[in-house]
């Protein structure tokens, strides 16, 4: 058994999005992404399917040029290699589920 909390030890960065691996299981990596209002993740792709949960806040989520507003409690899943970007409309906590085979460093490069 493993446990983690998306709401403890919140350390926002003022200049860029904060990324932290919260848990790894046999099949996935659970990542917390902390956004300050106005922070972005530029357009990128994942080599494996992903799931994104807006744990708290509001995110404008772009998928292949289409923009949608996701709010607290919303989920979205994307197949591999689908271009997407994120823009925080307010301070937000986002949970990202990656395949165990995916690379967390790839995610970190998106915010550099």
HELIX and SHEET records of a PDB file:
HELIX    1   1 UNK A  104  UNK A  110  1                                   7    
SHEET    1   A 5 UNK A  18  UNK A  24  0                                        
SHEET    2   A 5 UNK A  28  UNK A  35 -1                                        
SHEET    3   A 5 UNK A  92  UNK A  99 -1                                        
SHEET    4   A 5 UNK A  50  UNK A  56 -1                                        
SHEET    5   A 5 UNK A  75  UNK A  78 -1                                        
SHEET    1   B 4 UNK A  40  UNK A  44  0                                        
SHEET    2   B 4 UNK A  84  UNK A  88 -1                                        
SHEET    3   B 4 UNK A  58  UNK A  63 -1                                        
SHEET    4   B 4 UNK A  66  UNK A  71 -1                                        
END                                                                             
